[in-house]
Amino acid sequence: MGRITAAVLGLLVLVAVLGGAGAGGVLSAFGSSGTQPSSAALTDIPPDYLALYMDATTTCPGLDWTVLAGIGKRESDHGRSTLPGVPRGTKNKAGARGPMQFLLPTFQSVVAKHPLPKGGATPPSPYNKQDAIYAAASYLCDSGARDGRSLTDAIYAYNHDDWYVSQVLTQAQAYTSDAAFGTDTTPTAAALQAINYAQGQLGLPYEWGGNGPGTSDAGFDCSGLTKAAYAAAKIALPRTAQTQYDAGPRVPAGQQLQPGDLVFYGNPDGGIHHVGLYTGGGQMIDAPRPGKTIRVEPYRYRGDGYAGATRPST
């Protein structure tokens, strides 16, 4: 282990001494392995796994340890799962195995290209937590995470489902430090319900004026999706992007977004034309336009006309 391991273990000791007061530090955006663990991360992630996540991402500039931890949580609950394919055997016919659920040919290909550090199994094994976590970092790096080129593509390469990308990024957001923003960074129950509903609609077609299969429509348009998502959380929103923007409550400019916020595009003075549901990590669930499907994608992009955000979950 390197210097990060010592720092993490020291941080855990400090947290214990302070009675679980939480780690300090400034929350950085995804794309820096310097993000400090939140109290949720320190509570949920075993210390040896946390140290490995943080050490492994130093091998890939632009990959934050929280993304690796989000995958580890989703795949095996950080190695705690006793389901077939985690401690031994395989999970499915494809042969996924170990705490990071690698297919054996994929693991072997990654290891051949990126020799693993000492301290793992001999020969390297996808069941070994150190080998698996370092190999996962290398695989994500090769798939688009290096220098933050395309984090969503990298996660999608790991598991080819939009809902998987969204879940990993939402989990990663929960593992980032809340020290810089107080205690209101944890998504509310309503926000999580809205996100869960929207995740269930991934892959449906964009339909102008669409309100979803529950109304006999094949899909949604942008504001139809956000309205239905918050209806699932028992929060009523107006129907159009403009009226949802007007309804607020607004997130002050420059304030950190939270999962569940609605993000808007266009002219705030009567020209809002689009809305998405922010899920954390710079991503949103979006019904983009005719001919496309509901998907996870970055909420900021060149020429987006971003107008601001609201927080219906409050």
Residue pairs with C-beta under 8 A, 6 or more apart in sequence:
1 51
1 55
1 119
2 55
2 58
4 33
4 51
4 54
4 55
4 58
5 51
5 54
5 55
7 54
8 37
8 47
8 50
8 51
8 54
9 47
9 51
11 23
11 37
11 42
12 42
12 47
12 50
14 23
15 21
15 22
15 23
15 42
20 39
20 42
22 38
22 39
22 42
22 177
22 178
22 179
23 36
23 37
23 38
23 39
23 42
23 177
23 179
24 36
24 177
24 179
25 34
25 36
25 177
25 179
25 180
26 36
26 177
26 179
26 180
27 35
27 36
27 176
27 177
27 178
27 179
27 180
27 181
27 256
28 34
28 35
28 64
29 282
30 64
30 66
30 67
30 148
30 151
30 169
30 172
30 281
30 282
31 62
31 63
31 64
31 148
31 151
32 62
32 64
33 54
33 57
33 58
33 63
33 64
33 65
35 64
35 65
35 66
35 176
35 177
36 176
36 177
36 179
37 45
37 50
37 175
37 177
38 174
38 175
38 176
38 177
38 178
38 185
39 178
40 174
40 175
40 186
41 50
41 66
41 69
41 174
41 175
41 176
42 50
44 73
44 78
44 175
45 53
45 69
45 72
45 73
45 78
45 175
46 78
46 79
46 80
48 129
49 69
49 72
49 78
49 79
49 129
49 133
50 69
52 129
52 130
52 133
52 134
53 65
53 66
53 68
53 69
53 72
53 133
54 65
56 65
56 68
56 133
56 134
56 136
56 137
57 63
57 64
57 65
57 67
57 68
57 137
59 114
59 134
59 137
59 138
59 141
60 137
60 138
60 140
60 141
60 145
60 146
61 146
61 147
62 145
62 146
62 147
62 148
62 149
63 137
63 140
63 141
63 145
63 146
63 151
63 154
64 172
66 172
66 173
66 175
66 176
67 140
67 145
67 151
67 155
67 168
67 169
67 172
67 281
68 133
68 136
68 137
68 140
69 78
69 171
69 172
69 175
70 167
70 168
70 169
70 170
70 171
70 172
70 175
71 100
71 136
71 140
71 155
71 158
71 168
72 78
72 79
72 99
72 100
72 133
72 136
73 171
74 164
74 167
74 168
74 171
75 99
75 100
75 101
76 86
76 98
76 99
76 100
76 101
78 99
79 86
79 99
79 129
83 91
84 90
84 91
85 91
85 92
85 96
85 97
85 98
85 101
86 97
86 98
86 99
86 101
87 127
88 127
89 97
90 96
90 97
91 97
91 101
94 103
95 103
95 104
96 102
96 103
97 103
97 104
97 126
97 127
98 107
98 125
98 126
98 127
98 128
98 132
99 127
99 129
99 132
99 133
100 126
100 132
100 133
100 135
100 136
102 110
102 126
102 132
102 135
102 136
104 126
106 139
107 124
107 126
107 132
107 135
110 135
110 138
110 139
110 142
111 124
111 131
111 135
113 138
113 142
114 134
114 135
114 138
116 124
116 130
116 131
116 134
116 135
117 130
117 134
119 130
120 128
120 130
120 131
120 134
121 127
121 128
121 131
124 131
124 135
125 131
125 132
126 132
126 135
136 158
139 157
139 158
140 154
140 155
140 157
140 158
141 154
143 153
143 154
143 157
143 158
144 150
144 151
144 152
144 153
144 154
144 157
145 151
145 154
151 281
151 282
152 165
152 169
152 283
152 296
152 297
152 298
155 164
155 165
155 168
155 169
156 162
156 164
156 165
158 164
161 202
162 202
162 203
162 294
162 295
162 296
163 199
163 200
163 202
165 283
165 296
166 195
166 199
166 202
166 279
166 283
166 285
166 296
167 199
169 279
169 280
169 281
169 283
169 296
170 187
170 195
170 259
170 279
170 280
170 281
172 280
172 281
173 187
173 259
173 279
173 280
173 281
174 186
174 187
174 280
176 185
178 185
178 186
180 256
181 256
184 258
185 256
185 258
187 195
187 258
187 259
187 260
187 280
187 313
188 260
188 313
188 314
189 233
190 230
190 233
190 234
190 235
190 260
190 312
190 313
191 233
191 258
191 259
191 260
191 261
191 313
192 259
192 260
193 232
193 233
194 226
194 229
194 230
194 232
194 233
194 235
194 260
194 277
194 312
194 313
195 229
195 259
195 260
195 277
195 279
195 285
196 232
197 228
197 229
197 232
197 233
198 225
198 226
198 229
198 277
198 279
198 285
198 294
199 285
201 212
201 219
201 220
201 225
201 228
201 285
201 294
202 285
202 293
202 294
202 295
202 296
203 293
203 294
203 295
204 212
204 213
204 218
204 219
204 220
204 293
204 294
205 218
205 219
205 292
205 293
205 294
206 219
206 220
206 221
206 287
206 288
206 289
206 290
206 291
206 292
206 293
206 294
207 217
207 218
207 219
207 220
207 221
207 224
208 221
208 290
209 217
209 221
209 224
210 217
210 218
210 219
210 220
210 221
210 224
210 287
211 217
211 220
211 224
211 227
211 228
212 219
212 220
212 224
212 225
212 228
213 219
214 228
217 224
219 287
219 293
219 294
220 228
220 287
220 294
221 287
222 241
222 274
222 275
222 276
222 286
222 287
222 288
223 239
223 240
223 241
223 244
223 275
224 239
224 287
225 277
225 285
225 287
225 294
226 237
226 244
226 262
226 275
226 276
226 277
227 237
227 238
227 239
227 244
229 277
229 285
230 236
230 237
230 312
230 313
231 237
233 313
235 312
235 313
237 244
237 247
237 312
238 244
238 246
238 247
241 264
241 266
241 272
241 273
241 274
241 275
242 266
242 270
242 271
242 272
242 273
244 262
244 264
244 275
244 310
244 312
245 262
245 264
245 268
245 272
245 275
245 307
245 308
245 310
247 310
247 312
248 310
248 311
249 310
249 311
249 312
249 314
250 308
250 309
250 310
250 311
251 257
251 261
251 308
251 309
251 310
251 311
253 308
257 263
257 278
257 299
257 309
258 278
258 280
258 311
258 313
259 278
259 279
259 280
260 277
260 278
260 311
260 312
260 313
261 277
261 278
261 309
261 310
261 311
261 313
262 275
262 276
262 277
262 278
262 309
262 310
262 311
262 312
263 275
263 276
263 277
263 278
263 284
263 299
263 306
263 308
263 309
264 272
264 274
264 275
264 306
264 307
264 308
264 309
264 310
265 272
265 273
265 274
265 275
265 304
265 305
265 306
265 307
266 272
266 273
266 274
266 305
266 307
267 305
267 307
268 307
268 308
272 307
276 284
276 285
276 286
276 299
277 284
277 285
277 286
278 284
278 299
278 309
279 285
279 296
282 298
282 299
282 300
283 296
283 297
283 298
283 299
284 296
284 297
284 298
284 299
285 294
285 295
285 296
286 294
286 295
286 296
286 297
286 299
287 294
288 295
288 297
299 306
300 306
